[in-house]
Amino acid sequence: MRRMDASLPPLIAALLEPQRYPDSVPAVELVQTHISWVLLAGDFAYKIKKPLKLPFLDFSTLAQRHRYCQDELRLNRRFAPDIYLDLLGIFNTPQDPQWRGSGEPIEYAVKMRRFDENARLDRVCTRGELQARHLSELADTLADFHEAADKAPPASRFGSPQQILAPARDNFDELLRALPQTDMQARLAALRAWTEAQHQRLTPLMQARKLAGWVRECHGDLHLANLVLIDQRVRLFDCIEFNEDLRWIDVASEIAFTYIDLLAHEQPGLANWFINQVLSRSGDYEAAPLLRFYAVYRALVRAKVAALRAAQTQGDNTEALDYIALAERLVAPPAVQLVITHGLSGCGKTVASTEWLQKDSHAATLRLRSDVERKRLFGLSASAPSGSTLDAGIYASDAHARTYAQLHQLADHLLRAGWSVIVDAAFLKRADRNAFSKLAKDTGAAFGILAPMATPAQLRERILARNAGGRDASEATLEVLARQIRAVEPLASDEEMSVMGRQIIA
C-alpha cells in the first residue's frame, strides 16, 4: 500500500474522525492503493473499495463492491482467518457515516485486524532481516495451501494457453505506451518475441498441467508486500478477489511471483532457496520448464504497475526499468551445470548443497535430495519415518536403484528445462557417479562433484543428533554408516578432476 495525494470524497473524509469508531481510537490514518482506501483505526483496519471500473476490475456499483468485499473475506480467510474479521455495512449519509444503522448500507468495508507494517516481508527484506528459515516456513504454508485449493474444472477457461497469453500481451501493450523511447521499444519487442515463442513451445505442457489439476484457486498476488511475519510465522494476506482470471492460475505462476520479488530485492540466494523449498515440498518438478516463463511475466506485471504509478504521480520510471532489466536477465540464464555430492552419512552433503544453492547469484539451480525423493517414491513425506530396517523397505537394494533412476530422470528433465542441478546423495558407487557424469555430457552441462569431509567422530555425532531430532529426511543410523564405510568406492584419480570442494563441514 502506498500513500497517494488525492482529494477525498466526503465519506472518507468523515471516516477520518476518530469519534466515529466504536472503539476508542486516538487517530485515524488513511492509506490508499489505486483501488482502495484503508482506514487504520486502533487495533483494526477498515478497507473500502473505490468506485472504479478498470480493464481488470469493476467496482463501479455498490452491488459490485459488496460482492467483492464478500469475496475478499471468504478468500483471505483460507489462510488468514484471524486477520480478516468481518464485512461491515456503513449507514446514514456520506457526510455523517455510521457503522450501525437501519435501511440499506451506503457503502461496505472489510474489517481486518491490524499488524505491524514493518513486519511485511518487503520491509523485513529491505532491512536485511529476511532469513532462509522464513522462506522454508513459507514454502510449507504455500504447499499446504495449494494442496487444499480448489482445482479449475477442465472445461473452464482458467489456465488455458490462450487465457495465459492474453495478460502477458496486455503487459506489453501497456508498457509500449508508457515507455515510448526508441531503445525501450526495441527491448520490449525482444521480450515480447521471447514470450510468444516460449508460450508456443510450452502450450502442450500448459494444457497437460491443467488436466492434471495444477491450475487452482490461488492467492494471485504473492509478492513480498502481501506476506507478513506475525509471531515469527510468515502469513499470507490480501489475495486477488476482484478478477478470477488472475486468481485461478497454475501454481507455478504463483511461486514465480515471490521468486522474482526476491530477485528484485537483490536476494538471489533467498530466491533460489525459496523456489527449491517449494518444489521439494510439492514434488512438482514438472513445473520447471514453466517457471522462467512465468517469472518473466511476473516481472513485466511489476514493470507495468510501476510505469502506471509513475504516470499517475509524475514520478520517474526507474522501478519499471529495473523490472524490465530483471526480465531480460531471466530470459538469458547462465549455462547449466550438474553437480553431485559424494560422501558418507553425516559428512555434510546437505549443508554443502544448501550453501551452494544460497550462493547462486543467478538463482538458477534446483536441488534433488535422495532422502526426499526415495520417500516420495514410497508415498511418504520427507519427515515421515519409514519404519524400514537396513536392506529392507525403502532401503532395499531395488529401492536404491529406483531412487537413483528417479534422480537421474528428474535431473535430466531439469537440465533440459534450462536449470542447473545439484543432486544431494551419497554417490558411494562409481557406477552411479558415472551415470550422472554421462548425463552432464548428454545435456551439455558442466559437471562437478562436491565432496565434504568429516572425522569419524563427527559422523557418528551428527547421525545420533539427527536421529534424536527426528525432523530430517535422512534415516541413516550408525549401522548404516558402518555399512557405507565398508562399501564406499572412493573417488578415482580421473574423478578428482571434477571435485569442486572438499571442505570440512564444521
MIVO-571663 format. One record per residue (C-alpha): residue number from 1; residue in one letter; x, y, z. Coordinates in Angstrom, 3 decimals, padded with zeros to 6 digits. Example, Ala and Ser with C-alpha at 12.3 -4.5 7.8 and 13.67 -1.06 7.14 Angstrom:
2
(1, 'A', (012.300, -004.500, 007.800));
(2, 'S', (013.670, -001.060, 007.140));
//
This chain:
506
(1, 'M', (000.000, 000.000, 000.000));
(2, 'R', (001.261, 003.477, -000.837));
(3, 'R', (000.240, 006.887, 000.312));
(4, 'M', (-001.201, 008.919, -002.565));
(5, 'D', (-002.250, 012.562, -002.603));
(6, 'A', (-005.811, 012.939, -003.851));
(7, 'S', (-008.923, 014.891, -002.985));
(8, 'L', (-011.034, 012.745, -000.691));
(9, 'P', (-014.751, 012.048, -001.129));
(10, 'P', (-016.986, 013.144, 001.783));
(11, 'L', (-017.369, 009.585, 003.120));
(12, 'I', (-013.639, 009.002, 003.504));
(13, 'A', (-013.028, 012.482, 004.905));
(14, 'A', (-015.725, 011.902, 007.540));
(15, 'L', (-014.328, 008.473, 008.467));
(16, 'L', (-011.013, 010.105, 009.361));
(17, 'E', (-012.710, 011.407, 012.514));
(18, 'P', (-011.748, 009.109, 015.452));
(19, 'Q', (-015.046, 009.565, 017.298));
(20, 'R', (-016.925, 007.711, 014.568));
(21, 'Y', (-015.404, 004.361, 015.572));
(22, 'P', (-016.908, 002.070, 018.205));
(23, 'D', (-013.567, 001.589, 019.930));
(24, 'S', (-011.700, 004.477, 021.466));
(25, 'V', (-009.026, 005.413, 018.943));
(26, 'P', (-006.701, 008.425, 019.242));
(27, 'A', (-006.367, 008.984, 015.494));
(28, 'V', (-007.262, 007.516, 012.124));
(29, 'E', (-004.669, 007.130, 009.402));
(30, 'L', (-005.536, 006.768, 005.728));
(31, 'V', (-003.555, 004.595, 003.347));
(32, 'Q', (-004.521, 004.412, -000.305));
(33, 'T', (-003.922, 001.995, -003.123));
(34, 'H', (-005.093, 002.673, -006.653));
(35, 'I', (-008.269, 000.666, -005.946));
(36, 'S', (-008.948, 001.018, -002.187));
(37, 'W', (-008.977, 003.285, 000.834));
(38, 'V', (-007.741, 001.695, 004.046));
(39, 'L', (-008.551, 003.406, 007.342));
(40, 'L', (-006.238, 002.452, 010.196));
(41, 'A', (-008.087, 002.947, 013.476));
(42, 'G', (-006.783, 001.492, 016.737));
(43, 'D', (-006.348, -002.257, 016.526));
(44, 'F', (-008.290, -002.552, 013.285));
(45, 'A', (-008.157, -001.595, 009.620));
(46, 'Y', (-011.252, -000.871, 007.509));
(47, 'K', (-010.858, -001.383, 003.749));
(48, 'I', (-013.275, 000.356, 001.400));
(49, 'K', (-013.203, -000.204, -002.345));
(50, 'K', (-013.063, 002.787, -004.661));
(51, 'P', (-015.964, 003.158, -007.156));
(52, 'L', (-013.822, 002.361, -010.189));
(53, 'K', (-014.141, 000.468, -013.419));
(54, 'L', (-010.810, -000.596, -014.895));
(55, 'P', (-009.910, -003.144, -017.576));
(56, 'F', (-009.201, -005.766, -014.887));
(57, 'L', (-011.898, -004.941, -012.272));
(58, 'D', (-015.351, -003.435, -011.839));
(59, 'F', (-016.134, -001.690, -008.528));
(60, 'S', (-018.435, 000.824, -010.221));
(61, 'T', (-021.645, -000.073, -008.372));
(62, 'L', (-022.437, -000.619, -004.700));
(63, 'A', (-023.669, -004.119, -005.502));
(64, 'Q', (-020.351, -004.966, -007.149));
(65, 'R', (-018.361, -003.560, -004.230));
(66, 'H', (-020.492, -005.590, -001.808));
(67, 'R', (-019.892, -008.745, -003.824));
(68, 'Y', (-016.138, -008.260, -003.933));
(69, 'C', (-015.979, -007.445, -000.229));
(70, 'Q', (-017.679, -010.780, 000.414));
(71, 'D', (-015.180, -012.499, -001.888));
(72, 'E', (-012.254, -010.771, -000.208));
(73, 'L', (-013.368, -012.004, 003.196));
(74, 'R', (-014.031, -015.554, 002.006));
(75, 'L', (-010.841, -015.937, 000.024));
(76, 'N', (-008.445, -014.457, 002.554));
(77, 'R', (-009.935, -016.466, 005.384));
(78, 'R', (-008.482, -019.538, 003.690));
(79, 'F', (-005.091, -018.588, 005.135));
(80, 'A', (-005.673, -015.591, 007.443));
(81, 'P', (-008.970, -016.006, 009.341));
(82, 'D', (-007.531, -014.150, 012.331));
(83, 'I', (-006.744, -011.092, 010.165));
(84, 'Y', (-009.917, -010.929, 008.063));
(85, 'L', (-012.639, -010.470, 010.662));
(86, 'D', (-015.913, -009.209, 009.221));
(87, 'L', (-017.842, -007.426, 006.482));
(88, 'L', (-019.437, -004.226, 007.765));
(89, 'G', (-022.106, -002.006, 006.286));
(90, 'I', (-021.780, 001.782, 006.531));
(91, 'F', (-025.087, 003.592, 007.077));
(92, 'N', (-026.683, 007.050, 007.063));
(93, 'T', (-025.058, 009.597, 004.704));
(94, 'P', (-021.558, 010.153, 003.281));
(95, 'Q', (-021.270, 013.335, 005.322));
(96, 'D', (-022.366, 011.593, 008.545));
(97, 'P', (-021.497, 007.891, 008.177));
(98, 'Q', (-022.392, 005.424, 010.924));
(99, 'W', (-021.175, 001.863, 011.473));
(100, 'R', (-024.626, 000.833, 012.683));
(101, 'G', (-027.972, 001.830, 011.309));
(102, 'S', (-031.204, 000.809, 009.635));
(103, 'G', (-032.059, 000.536, 005.990));
(104, 'E', (-029.640, -000.274, 003.224));
(105, 'P', (-025.919, 000.459, 003.669));
(106, 'I', (-024.452, 003.280, 001.629));
(107, 'E', (-021.093, 001.501, 001.472));
(108, 'Y', (-019.247, -001.592, 002.705));
(109, 'A', (-015.914, -002.174, 004.438));
(110, 'V', (-013.841, -005.262, 005.187));
(111, 'K', (-012.748, -005.167, 008.824));
(112, 'M', (-009.264, -006.532, 009.465));
(113, 'R', (-007.022, -006.912, 012.460));
(114, 'R', (-004.024, -004.633, 012.148));
(115, 'F', (-000.485, -005.889, 012.232));
(116, 'D', (002.868, -004.177, 012.349));
(117, 'E', (003.512, -002.870, 008.826));
(118, 'N', (007.240, -003.138, 009.478));
(119, 'A', (006.760, -006.912, 009.652));
(120, 'R', (005.779, -007.128, 005.988));
(121, 'L', (008.351, -009.231, 004.177));
(122, 'D', (009.277, -006.480, 001.728));
(123, 'R', (010.333, -004.326, 004.679));
(124, 'V', (011.938, -007.220, 006.521));
(125, 'C', (013.908, -007.989, 003.361));
(126, 'T', (014.945, -004.357, 002.872));
(127, 'R', (016.306, -004.305, 006.436));
(128, 'G', (018.351, -007.417, 005.655));
(129, 'E', (016.450, -009.481, 008.232));
(130, 'L', (014.726, -011.986, 005.959));
(131, 'Q', (016.166, -015.439, 006.581));
(132, 'A', (016.142, -018.777, 004.803));
(133, 'R', (014.094, -020.299, 007.631));
(134, 'H', (011.310, -017.765, 006.966));
(135, 'L', (011.143, -018.898, 003.345));
(136, 'S', (011.241, -022.567, 004.337));
(137, 'E', (008.215, -021.929, 006.523));
(138, 'L', (006.505, -020.019, 003.713));
(139, 'A', (007.162, -022.966, 001.396));
(140, 'D', (005.452, -025.298, 003.882));
(141, 'T', (002.469, -022.961, 004.187));
(142, 'L', (002.206, -022.469, 000.450));
(143, 'A', (002.491, -026.167, -000.375));
(144, 'D', (-000.300, -026.964, 002.102));
(145, 'F', (-002.449, -024.104, 000.785));
(146, 'H', (-002.034, -025.159, -002.840));
(147, 'E', (-002.726, -028.789, -001.964));
(148, 'A', (-006.071, -027.818, -000.414));
(149, 'A', (-007.024, -025.187, -003.023));
(150, 'D', (-009.868, -025.886, -005.438));
(151, 'K', (-008.844, -027.144, -008.880));
(152, 'A', (-010.059, -025.492, -012.056));
(153, 'P', (-012.603, -027.643, -013.936));
(154, 'P', (-011.119, -028.961, -017.203));
(155, 'A', (-013.839, -027.223, -019.225));
(156, 'S', (-013.220, -023.814, -017.639));
(157, 'R', (-011.215, -021.062, -019.347));
(158, 'F', (-008.831, -020.847, -016.405));
(159, 'G', (-005.274, -021.910, -017.148));
(160, 'S', (-005.883, -022.429, -020.867));
(161, 'P', (-002.932, -021.382, -023.058));
(162, 'Q', (-004.994, -018.569, -024.588));
(163, 'Q', (-006.001, -017.267, -021.182));
(164, 'I', (-002.362, -017.343, -020.029));
(165, 'L', (-001.056, -015.422, -023.038));
(166, 'A', (-003.684, -012.646, -023.028));
(167, 'P', (-002.474, -010.796, -019.882));
(168, 'A', (001.154, -011.206, -020.987));
(169, 'R', (000.297, -009.444, -024.241));
(170, 'D', (-001.596, -006.763, -022.322));
(171, 'N', (001.544, -006.068, -020.277));
(172, 'F', (003.489, -005.323, -023.450));
(173, 'D', (000.733, -003.099, -024.852));
(174, 'E', (000.680, -001.021, -021.647));
(175, 'L', (004.466, -000.843, -021.398));
(176, 'L', (004.889, 000.179, -025.019));
(177, 'R', (002.509, 003.091, -024.411));
(178, 'A', (004.132, 004.061, -021.122));
(179, 'L', (007.728, 003.846, -022.380));
(180, 'P', (007.775, 005.302, -025.905));
(181, 'Q', (011.555, 005.739, -026.090));
(182, 'T', (013.076, 004.027, -029.117));
(183, 'D', (015.535, 001.914, -027.147));
(184, 'M', (012.781, 000.697, -024.804));
(185, 'Q', (010.548, -000.199, -027.719));
(186, 'A', (013.285, -002.443, -029.096));
(187, 'R', (013.942, -004.071, -025.717));
(188, 'L', (010.251, -004.707, -025.145));
(189, 'A', (009.860, -006.096, -028.656));
(190, 'A', (012.640, -008.607, -027.911));
(191, 'L', (010.973, -009.650, -024.659));
(192, 'R', (007.645, -009.969, -026.435));
(193, 'A', (009.159, -012.195, -029.117));
(194, 'W', (010.713, -014.413, -026.413));
(195, 'T', (007.368, -014.609, -024.588));
(196, 'E', (005.447, -015.544, -027.725));
(197, 'A', (007.998, -018.201, -028.689));
(198, 'Q', (008.123, -019.699, -025.198));
(199, 'H', (004.338, -019.733, -024.991));
(200, 'Q', (004.091, -021.626, -028.265));
(201, 'R', (006.723, -024.137, -027.116));
(202, 'L', (005.109, -024.621, -023.701));
(203, 'T', (001.471, -024.808, -024.824));
(204, 'P', (001.298, -028.633, -024.608));
(205, 'L', (002.689, -028.524, -021.064));
(206, 'M', (000.205, -025.810, -020.059));
(207, 'Q', (-002.643, -027.959, -021.347));
(208, 'A', (-001.335, -031.075, -019.622));
(209, 'R', (-000.925, -029.274, -016.292));
(210, 'K', (-004.480, -028.008, -016.384));
(211, 'L', (-005.775, -031.520, -016.986));
(212, 'A', (-003.544, -032.767, -014.153));
(213, 'G', (-005.118, -030.285, -011.721));
(214, 'W', (-002.256, -027.809, -011.267));
(215, 'V', (-004.457, -024.807, -012.132));
(216, 'R', (-006.033, -023.860, -008.814));
(217, 'E', (-007.708, -021.031, -006.945));
(218, 'C', (-004.510, -019.424, -005.717));
(219, 'H', (-003.606, -016.196, -003.925));
(220, 'G', (-002.766, -014.484, -007.203));
(221, 'D', (-000.656, -011.586, -005.888));
(222, 'L', (002.039, -013.230, -003.809));
(223, 'H', (004.781, -010.619, -003.712));
(224, 'L', (006.635, -009.770, -000.503));
(225, 'A', (004.365, -006.873, 000.485));
(226, 'N', (001.477, -009.348, 000.768));
(227, 'L', (003.366, -011.540, 003.238));
(228, 'V', (003.891, -010.667, 006.883));
(229, 'L', (005.717, -012.027, 009.910));
(230, 'I', (003.320, -012.446, 012.837));
(231, 'D', (004.764, -014.134, 015.913));
(232, 'Q', (007.721, -015.082, 013.690));
(233, 'R', (005.450, -017.002, 011.311));
(234, 'V', (005.067, -015.970, 007.681));
(235, 'R', (001.427, -015.270, 006.855));
(236, 'L', (-000.321, -014.624, 003.532));
(237, 'F', (-002.866, -011.815, 003.123));
(238, 'D', (-004.516, -009.552, 000.506));
(239, 'C', (-005.129, -012.071, -002.257));
(240, 'I', (-006.813, -011.074, -005.511));
(241, 'E', (-010.564, -011.085, -005.126));
(242, 'F', (-011.574, -008.800, -007.993));
(243, 'N', (-010.548, -010.861, -011.011));
(244, 'E', (-010.968, -014.622, -011.302));
(245, 'D', (-008.576, -014.879, -014.222));
(246, 'L', (-005.745, -013.505, -012.086));
(247, 'R', (-006.527, -015.879, -009.204));
(248, 'W', (-007.231, -019.176, -010.972));
(249, 'I', (-003.703, -019.868, -012.152));
(250, 'D', (-001.063, -022.560, -012.366));
(251, 'V', (000.663, -022.859, -009.005));
(252, 'A', (003.942, -022.318, -010.897));
(253, 'S', (002.800, -018.784, -011.710));
(254, 'E', (002.086, -018.175, -008.027));
(255, 'I', (005.535, -019.158, -006.771));
(256, 'A', (007.210, -017.310, -009.657));
(257, 'F', (005.867, -014.021, -008.246));
(258, 'T', (007.586, -014.435, -004.879));
(259, 'Y', (010.706, -015.635, -006.687));
(260, 'I', (011.022, -012.514, -008.855));
(261, 'D', (010.225, -010.211, -005.941));
(262, 'L', (013.142, -011.684, -004.000));
(263, 'L', (015.314, -011.142, -007.073));
(264, 'A', (014.077, -007.561, -007.322));
(265, 'H', (015.137, -007.080, -003.686));
(266, 'E', (018.617, -008.295, -004.721));
(267, 'Q', (018.358, -011.555, -002.797));
(268, 'P', (019.143, -014.250, -005.392));
(269, 'G', (020.251, -016.740, -002.740));
(270, 'L', (016.941, -016.454, -000.920));
(271, 'A', (015.045, -016.577, -004.224));
(272, 'N', (016.856, -019.781, -005.131));
(273, 'W', (016.230, -021.218, -001.678));
(274, 'F', (012.508, -020.380, -001.827));
(275, 'I', (011.883, -021.970, -005.207));
(276, 'N', (013.785, -025.073, -004.113));
(277, 'Q', (011.893, -025.410, -000.865));
(278, 'V', (008.515, -025.164, -002.599));
(279, 'L', (009.394, -027.746, -005.245));
(280, 'S', (010.960, -030.076, -002.695));
(281, 'R', (007.760, -029.954, -000.616));
(282, 'S', (005.379, -030.408, -003.553));
(283, 'G', (007.494, -032.601, -005.822));
(284, 'D', (006.158, -030.557, -008.742));
(285, 'Y', (009.347, -030.632, -010.808));
(286, 'E', (007.235, -030.897, -013.948));
(287, 'A', (006.674, -027.156, -013.466));
(288, 'A', (010.353, -026.360, -014.098));
(289, 'P', (010.032, -025.546, -017.831));
(290, 'L', (007.295, -023.023, -016.994));
(291, 'L', (008.984, -021.239, -014.107));
(292, 'R', (011.133, -018.911, -016.194));
(293, 'F', (008.203, -018.055, -018.492));
(294, 'Y', (006.047, -017.119, -015.514));
(295, 'A', (008.912, -015.282, -013.809));
(296, 'V', (009.346, -013.052, -016.866));
(297, 'Y', (005.596, -012.477, -016.999));
(298, 'R', (005.516, -011.513, -013.308));
(299, 'A', (008.494, -009.174, -013.682));
(300, 'L', (006.717, -007.390, -016.517));
(301, 'V', (003.497, -007.169, -014.494));
(302, 'R', (005.514, -005.306, -011.859));
(303, 'A', (007.102, -003.146, -014.550));
(304, 'K', (003.672, -002.219, -015.908));
(305, 'V', (002.294, -001.350, -012.460));
(306, 'A', (005.377, 000.751, -011.710));
(307, 'A', (005.083, 002.594, -015.023));
(308, 'L', (001.383, 003.319, -014.485));
(309, 'R', (002.077, 004.555, -010.948));
(310, 'A', (004.870, 006.803, -012.222));
(311, 'A', (002.486, 008.320, -014.741));
(312, 'Q', (-000.137, 008.952, -012.030));
(313, 'T', (002.328, 010.568, -009.613));
(314, 'Q', (004.565, 012.281, -012.169));
(315, 'G', (007.457, 010.157, -010.917));
(316, 'D', (010.266, 008.611, -012.915));
(317, 'N', (010.353, 005.145, -014.429));
(318, 'T', (013.360, 003.806, -012.537));
(319, 'E', (011.393, 000.992, -010.906));
(320, 'A', (009.769, -000.061, -014.174));
(321, 'L', (013.136, -000.090, -015.928));
(322, 'D', (014.635, -002.207, -013.151));
(323, 'Y', (011.929, -004.841, -013.599));
(324, 'I', (012.423, -004.856, -017.360));
(325, 'A', (016.144, -005.381, -016.809));
(326, 'L', (015.289, -008.261, -014.469));
(327, 'A', (013.115, -009.845, -017.166));
(328, 'E', (016.000, -009.531, -019.621));
(329, 'R', (018.331, -011.339, -017.215));
(330, 'L', (015.783, -014.101, -016.747));
(331, 'V', (015.487, -014.808, -020.472));
(332, 'A', (019.282, -015.239, -020.701));
(333, 'P', (020.159, -017.698, -017.897));
(334, 'P', (023.735, -018.941, -017.409));
(335, 'A', (024.937, -022.200, -018.925));
(336, 'V', (023.667, -025.193, -016.982));
(337, 'Q', (025.794, -027.359, -014.744));
(338, 'L', (025.222, -030.654, -012.972));
(339, 'V', (026.802, -031.094, -009.550));
(340, 'I', (026.605, -034.235, -007.436));
(341, 'T', (027.713, -034.739, -003.862));
(342, 'H', (029.828, -037.605, -002.572));
(343, 'G', (030.354, -038.820, 000.953));
(344, 'L', (029.261, -040.875, 003.930));
(345, 'S', (026.175, -040.098, 006.004));
(346, 'G', (026.859, -037.165, 008.288));
(347, 'C', (029.770, -035.727, 006.287));
(348, 'G', (027.866, -032.513, 005.469));
(349, 'K', (026.486, -033.100, 001.981));
(350, 'T', (023.188, -031.339, 002.668));
(351, 'V', (024.950, -028.432, 004.396));
(352, 'A', (027.294, -028.091, 001.421));
(353, 'S', (024.473, -028.282, -001.135));
(354, 'T', (022.440, -025.747, 000.856));
(355, 'E', (025.349, -023.324, 000.779));
(356, 'W', (025.676, -023.973, -002.941));
(357, 'L', (022.041, -023.018, -003.513));
(358, 'Q', (022.186, -019.898, -001.385));
(359, 'K', (025.356, -018.654, -003.076));
(360, 'D', (023.954, -018.946, -006.596));
(361, 'S', (023.970, -015.331, -007.791));
(362, 'H', (021.726, -016.266, -010.740));
(363, 'A', (019.098, -018.124, -008.673));
(364, 'A', (019.073, -020.789, -011.367));
(365, 'T', (019.883, -024.041, -009.527));
(366, 'L', (017.490, -026.730, -008.336));
(367, 'R', (018.402, -029.386, -005.788));
(368, 'L', (017.316, -033.006, -005.676));
(369, 'R', (017.790, -034.875, -002.381));
(370, 'S', (017.933, -038.656, -002.456));
(371, 'D', (016.461, -038.900, 001.054));
(372, 'V', (013.423, -036.856, -000.023));
(373, 'E', (012.892, -038.476, -003.416));
(374, 'R', (013.291, -042.001, -002.004));
(375, 'K', (010.473, -041.360, 000.448));
(376, 'R', (008.353, -039.720, -002.237));
(377, 'L', (008.664, -042.863, -004.373));
(378, 'F', (007.121, -044.790, -001.484));
(379, 'G', (004.358, -042.254, -000.834));
(380, 'L', (005.968, -040.734, 002.271));
(381, 'S', (006.589, -037.120, 003.189));
(382, 'A', (010.186, -036.053, 003.754));
(383, 'S', (009.906, -036.104, 007.550));
(384, 'A', (007.740, -039.235, 007.857));
(385, 'P', (009.505, -042.257, 009.395));
(386, 'S', (009.557, -045.203, 007.011));
(387, 'G', (009.939, -047.908, 009.656));
(388, 'S', (012.401, -049.617, 007.323));
(389, 'T', (015.363, -051.613, 008.542));
(390, 'L', (018.739, -051.998, 006.860));
(391, 'D', (018.390, -053.711, 003.453));
(392, 'A', (014.599, -053.694, 003.705));
(393, 'G', (011.649, -051.476, 002.794));
(394, 'I', (012.729, -048.185, 001.253));
(395, 'Y', (016.383, -049.159, 001.791));
(396, 'A', (016.306, -052.467, -000.062));
(397, 'S', (018.710, -052.830, -002.987));
(398, 'D', (015.974, -052.395, -005.567));
(399, 'A', (014.831, -049.229, -003.775));
(400, 'H', (018.362, -047.841, -004.145));
(401, 'A', (018.242, -048.475, -007.884));
(402, 'R', (014.786, -046.925, -008.179));
(403, 'T', (015.862, -043.863, -006.225));
(404, 'Y', (018.934, -043.164, -008.344));
(405, 'A', (016.945, -043.782, -011.513));
(406, 'Q', (014.386, -041.238, -010.329));
(407, 'L', (017.108, -038.717, -009.503));
(408, 'H', (018.599, -039.263, -012.951));
(409, 'Q', (015.254, -038.780, -014.676));
(410, 'L', (014.457, -035.615, -012.727));
(411, 'A', (017.934, -034.158, -013.270));
(412, 'D', (017.631, -034.813, -017.000));
(413, 'H', (014.252, -033.051, -017.060));
(414, 'L', (015.518, -030.017, -015.124));
(415, 'L', (018.710, -029.620, -017.131));
(416, 'R', (016.799, -029.722, -020.410));
(417, 'A', (014.446, -027.090, -018.961));
(418, 'G', (017.442, -024.767, -018.519));
(419, 'W', (018.037, -025.175, -014.786));
(420, 'S', (021.318, -026.163, -013.215));
(421, 'V', (021.004, -029.113, -010.834));
(422, 'I', (022.720, -030.261, -007.671));
(423, 'V', (021.978, -033.834, -006.596));
(424, 'D', (022.407, -034.382, -002.861));
(425, 'A', (023.065, -038.105, -002.484));
(426, 'A', (025.830, -040.337, -001.172));
(427, 'F', (027.054, -041.477, -004.610));
(428, 'L', (029.255, -044.103, -002.958));
(429, 'K', (029.320, -046.303, -006.092));
(430, 'R', (031.402, -045.404, -009.139));
(431, 'A', (028.646, -046.668, -011.433));
(432, 'D', (026.145, -044.166, -010.026));
(433, 'R', (028.628, -041.322, -010.436));
(434, 'N', (029.397, -042.407, -013.998));
(435, 'A', (025.711, -042.329, -014.914));
(436, 'F', (025.421, -038.677, -013.857));
(437, 'S', (028.703, -037.712, -015.468));
(438, 'K', (027.349, -039.122, -018.713));
(439, 'L', (024.082, -037.226, -018.192));
(440, 'A', (026.040, -033.988, -017.979));
(441, 'K', (027.740, -034.771, -021.297));
(442, 'D', (024.442, -035.720, -022.938));
(443, 'T', (022.776, -032.464, -021.878));
(444, 'G', (025.768, -030.197, -022.477));
(445, 'A', (026.105, -029.379, -018.780));
(446, 'A', (029.322, -028.750, -016.918));
(447, 'F', (029.937, -031.485, -014.341));
(448, 'G', (031.263, -031.237, -010.802));
(449, 'I', (031.447, -033.107, -007.518));
(450, 'L', (031.064, -031.667, -004.013));
(451, 'A', (032.827, -033.948, -001.549));
(452, 'P', (032.604, -032.549, 002.008));
(453, 'M', (034.599, -034.315, 004.710));
(454, 'A', (034.243, -035.063, 008.411));
(455, 'T', (036.081, -037.101, 011.007));
(456, 'P', (034.685, -040.485, 012.130));
(457, 'A', (033.717, -038.930, 015.457));
(458, 'Q', (031.841, -036.130, 013.708));
(459, 'L', (030.000, -038.603, 011.500));
(460, 'R', (028.753, -040.595, 014.494));
(461, 'E', (027.858, -037.499, 016.499));
(462, 'R', (025.854, -035.948, 013.672));
(463, 'I', (023.945, -039.127, 012.886));
(464, 'L', (022.934, -039.543, 016.528));
(465, 'A', (021.914, -035.886, 016.808));
(466, 'R', (019.926, -036.004, 013.571));
(467, 'N', (018.037, -039.125, 014.598));
(468, 'A', (017.268, -037.626, 018.011));
(469, 'G', (015.794, -034.546, 016.347));
(470, 'G', (013.550, -036.613, 014.091));
(471, 'R', (012.962, -033.772, 011.608));
(472, 'D', (015.351, -034.653, 008.794));
(473, 'A', (014.537, -036.741, 005.738));
(474, 'S', (017.616, -038.897, 006.359));
(475, 'E', (017.136, -042.041, 008.435));
(476, 'A', (020.791, -043.132, 008.414));
(477, 'T', (021.927, -044.912, 011.591));
(478, 'L', (025.324, -045.916, 012.931));
(479, 'E', (024.698, -049.334, 011.420));
(480, 'V', (024.136, -047.691, 008.031));
(481, 'L', (027.344, -045.708, 008.470));
(482, 'A', (029.316, -048.856, 009.220));
(483, 'R', (027.891, -050.481, 006.076));
(484, 'Q', (028.794, -047.427, 003.997));
(485, 'I', (032.381, -047.396, 005.260));
(486, 'R', (032.783, -050.994, 004.126));
(487, 'A', (031.098, -050.454, 000.745));
(488, 'V', (032.257, -046.980, -000.368));
(489, 'E', (034.150, -046.738, -003.630));
(490, 'P', (036.380, -043.657, -003.221));
(491, 'L', (036.755, -041.123, -005.999));
(492, 'A', (039.257, -042.297, -008.576));
(493, 'S', (042.065, -040.100, -009.865));
(494, 'D', (040.154, -039.197, -013.034));
(495, 'E', (037.130, -038.167, -010.913));
(496, 'E', (039.241, -035.906, -008.728));
(497, 'M', (039.428, -033.506, -011.659));
(498, 'S', (035.713, -032.826, -011.222));
(499, 'V', (035.862, -032.172, -007.478));
(500, 'M', (034.713, -028.627, -006.735));
(501, 'G', (035.248, -028.700, -002.982));
(502, 'R', (036.470, -030.964, -000.225));
(503, 'Q', (035.895, -028.566, 002.619));
(504, 'I', (035.468, -029.899, 006.121));
(505, 'I', (031.934, -029.064, 007.263));
(506, 'A', (032.137, -027.997, 010.891));
//
